Amino acid sequence: MNFMGILIFLIALVATVILIIISSYNDLVKLRNRYQNAFSQIDVQLQRRYDLIPNLVETAKGYMKHERETLEAVIAARNSAVNASSRAVENPGDPQAMQQLGNAEASLTNALSRLMVISESYPELKADRTMTQVMEELSSTENRVAFARQAFNDAVTVYNTKKESFPSNLVAGIFNFNIAQLLPESAPEVKQAPRISF
């Protein structure tokens, strides 16, 4: 009877450990999928932003013939951000990819801000209907990017908390669940979307 009680206890203990491992593993998978899905929402908005920028540059080009360097800087920053975004899409949460994307986005925002400041000197450009429409769409997209970034960072935080908590940290170590990186905000001086009043 004593042996049987010990056997039942050991079986129950092993079953409990297995259930904890399965539960922790499934929770980590669910949370990883959640932050990866949240990143896909950022990617949708970033692609929309990237698609708007050539229209903005083409519209401005007609008025800003002497500002070629600024326009080229915007396109170069956009292309850099597109490349960084492509790398981040392959592995959302990867620290290096997230840092590169954050840096590229900050550079793009800086370049757009310079373009907006210079465009203030061109009243015809400010009055251009296409420019006004593109700027409104770009501003709306910037807001969507900010909301999507916050949702992604929230999902990453929940995942990382679960990954670092006991007993999930043991399961995460066994099954190679890595820490996910937050998508950094732009530098403080460029956090605001470029705003211009037409």
N, C-alpha and C positions, 0 to 999 in steps of 0.2 A: 504494500500500500504506500509506503514511504517512497519507494522507487518510482511508483506510478505517479505520485504527486510531483516529484522532482521532474519527471519526464514531461508531464503536462505543463509545468511551469516553464521548462526550457523551450517547449514547442510554442507556447504563448509568447515568450520573450522573443524568439526568432521571428515569429509572425509579426509582432509589433515593430521590430526593427525593419523588417522588409516593407511593411506598410508605410513607415516613416520615410524610408528611402524612396519608395514609389511616389508618395505624396510630394516630397520635396523636389524630386526630379520633375514631376509634372508641373508644379508651381513655377519652377525656374524656366521651363520651356514656355509656359503660358506668358510669363512676364517678359521673356526675351522676345517672343513673337509680338507682344503688345508694343514694346519700344521700337521694334523694327517696322511695324505698321505705322507707328507715329512718325518715324522718319520718312516713310513713303509720302506722308501728307506734306512734310516740309519739302520734299523733292518736287511734288506737283506744283507747289507755290513758287519754288525757286525756278523751275522751268518756265513758268508763266512770266516771272520777272525777267529771265534771260531772253525770252521771246519778245518782250516789250522794248528792251534796250536798243536793238537795231532800229526800230521805228523812231524812237526818240532821237537817236543820233542822225538818222537820215533827215528827219524834219529839221533838226538844228543845223545840219550841214548847209542847207540852203541859205540860212541867215548868217551863219557864223564862219564865213570863209577864212577869216584870219585866226581862227581858233582850232586849226587842224590838230595841233599837238594834244589839246584837251580831248577832242573827239576820239583820237587814236588811243589815248590813255583809257577812256571809258570802254572802248571795244576790247583792248588788251586785258583790262581788269575783268570784263565779262567773260572772255574766253578762259582766263585763269580760273574763275569761279565755276564755270561749266565743267572744266577738267577736275577740279577738286570735288565737285558734287558727284561726278561719275565715280570717282574713287570711293566716296563715302557711301554711295548706293550699294556698292559691292559688299561693304561690311559696316553697316550702321553701328555706331557705338565704339568702333575701333579708335583708340586714343589719337593715333597719328592722323587718320583720315578726318576725324572731327576737328582737330586743331588746324589742319590745312584748310578745311572748308571754312572754319571761323575766320582765319586770316584772309582768305580769298574774298569772303563776303565783306569783311571790313575794308579791304582795298577797293572793292567795287563801290561800296557806299561812299567812300572818300572821293572816288573819281566822279560819281554822280553828283555829289555835293558841290565839287568844284565846277562841274558843268552848270549846275543850277545858279551858282553865284555869278558866273560869267554871263549866263543867259539873261540876267537882270539888265545888262547893258544893251539889250536888243529888244526895243519895244515891239517891233514887228513880230518877233518870235513869240513874245509873251502873248500877243494878240492872235496868234495862229491857232485855228480851231483844232487841227490835228495835234498840235503840241499840247494844248489844254486837255484834250481827251486822253492822250497817252499818259500825261502826268497824273490825271485822276486815276487811271487804271493802275499805274505804278504805285501810287500812294495806297490804294486799296489792297494791292498785292503785298506791299510792305507790312500792312497790318495783319494780313493773313499769315505771312511768314512768321511774324512775332507770336501769334497765337499757336501756330503749329510747332514752333520751337519750344514754347512753354509746355505744350502737351508732350512733346518728345522728352524734354528734360524731366518732367514729372514721372513719365513711364520709366526712364532710366534710373531715377532715384529709387523708385519702388523696387525695381529689379535688383539694383545694387544692395539695397537694404536686405532683401531676402537672401541674396547670395552671400552676404557677410554674416547673417544671423545663424545661430546654432539651431538645429542640426543641418540646415541647408548648406552651410559653408563646407561641411564634410562631403556632402553629395556633389556640390559644385566643384570641389577639388578633384574628386574621383572622375567626374564626367567632363572636366575641362570647360566649365562655364567661366568665362572671363569677365572681369569688371568692364562695364560699358562706360564710355566717356560722354559727358554732357556736351551739347553743342554750345560753344562759348558765345556769349553776346558780343556784339561789336564793341570796340573800344568806347569808353564813355563819351568821347568827343563826337562819335558818329552813331550813337544809338538811335537818334531820331531819324526817321525817314526824311529824305530831302524834301523840304516843303518850299513851295513857291506860289505866290499869289498871282494869278493871271487876271 
